[in-house]
Amino acid sequence: MFNFRGQNMKRLLLAGVALSVATAASAADLRARPYAKAAPPAAVVAAYNWSGFYIGAMGGYGWESEGDGGGGFGGGTIGYNWQFPGSQFVFGIEVDAAGASIKDSLTADIGGGVLATEELKINSFGSVTGRAGFALDAALIYAKGGFAWANRKDSISVPALGVSLSDSQSHTGYTIGGGLEYLFTPNWSAKAEYMFTSLGSETYNLGGDVFDSGTVDFHTIKVGVNYHFR
């Protein structure tokens, strides 16, 4: 009986010693293990960057401020954008030119049933502008303005008298407006914009009748596509 109890006691003591050793080793391991600090989240990088050269095609509809006429136009664009990393502001310069048929005409009876028609037509126009915009990843909202020019023709015809007179002049001035451009692939974008153009007066000569045209103001709404070099 004593031996049985003695052996049980020894086994309990040995089990207690083993448990104490294991607990101490585990505590030491926990003290020795260094604390690993969580890594900071990766910086968010914009998915799109507008920097670089681009070329494109554009077209639309235009009309002069005075009169009821209007017409279409089509041409090309070349430009360059700057967007600094981490910034949503985009700056650039853009040059465009277009052939046009923006015209207005007026027919009047000059006496005895003889009709005379005067036609004013913008044959071509273009601009050199600066752009400033705010990028929302693939979308760019921008304003632009700068130098503008246009070639305009004034003509008078009187079919009954066989009279046809015309003169063309190049006008210069300024243009201002803005638009929205969207990158639908990393290299291709589509845009829509409105521009107001105001050009200075020029002197026309129609068969010896010399006169000043006055200021030429016209509006354009254009759409286009651009290819961006990466």
Disulfide bonds with the S-S distance in Angstrom:
none
